[in-house]
Amino acid sequence: MTIGETIQIVMLGSAILMILAILLQQRGASLGAGFGGSSELYTTRRGFDKNLFEVTIIFAVIFVLSILAGLLLPL
């Protein structure tokens, strides 16, 4: 397995996991909130919501870094 294949696997895996994490965050929201509206002005994330939010950020950072690595490293 080459470095390019490894980068592509990391990129695909992080993209799929990030999509799942984002969809899990929207599951508890109302239909209007899923399209950008909000029923509340401000809510504090606690417990599972906070952890899921942080995991989503981690997956996004891994995804962006894998894209940059794919651009900068010769495949």
C-alpha positions in Angstrom: 0.0 0.0 0.0 1.4 3.3 -1.0 1.3 6.6 0.8 -1.3 7.9 -1.7 -3.6 5.0 -1.1 -3.3 5.5 2.7 -4.1 9.1 2.4 -7.2 8.3 0.2 -8.4 5.8 2.7 -8.0 8.3 5.6 -9.8 10.9 3.5 -12.7 8.7 2.7 -13.0 7.3 6.2 -12.9 10.8 7.9 -15.5 12.1 5.3 -17.9 9.3 6.1 -17.5 9.6 9.8 -17.9 13.4 9.6 -21.1 13.0 7.7 -22.5 10.6 10.2 -21.6 12.8 13.1 -23.3 15.8 11.4 -26.4 13.8 10.8 -26.5 12.6 14.4 -26.4 16.2 15.5 -29.4 17.1 13.4 -31.5 14.1 14.5 -32.8 15.8 17.7 -33.6 19.0 15.9 -37.0 20.0 14.6 -37.7 20.1 10.9 -37.2 23.8 10.7 -33.9 23.7 12.5 -32.6 21.2 9.9 -33.1 23.8 7.2 -31.3 26.6 9.1 -34.1 27.9 11.3 -34.0 27.6 15.0 -36.6 27.2 17.7 -34.3 28.6 20.3 -32.0 31.5 20.2 -29.1 29.9 22.1 -28.5 26.5 23.6 -25.5 25.2 25.5 -24.2 21.9 24.4 -23.9 19.4 27.3 -23.0 15.8 27.6 -23.3 13.7 24.5 -24.1 16.8 22.3 -20.8 18.5 23.3 -18.8 15.3 22.8 -20.4 14.8 19.4 -19.7 18.4 18.4 -16.0 18.0 19.3 -15.7 14.7 17.5 -17.2 16.3 14.4 -14.5 19.1 14.6 -11.8 16.4 14.9 -13.1 14.5 11.9 -13.2 17.8 9.9 -9.6 18.6 10.8 -8.4 15.1 9.8 -10.3 15.5 6.5 -8.7 18.8 5.7 -5.3 17.6 6.7 -5.6 14.5 4.5 -6.7 16.7 1.6 -3.6 18.9 2.1 -1.4 15.9 2.4 -2.8 14.5 -0.8 -2.1 17.8 -2.6 1.4 18.3 -1.2 2.8 14.8 -1.3 3.6 13.1 -4.6 1.2 10.2 -5.1 
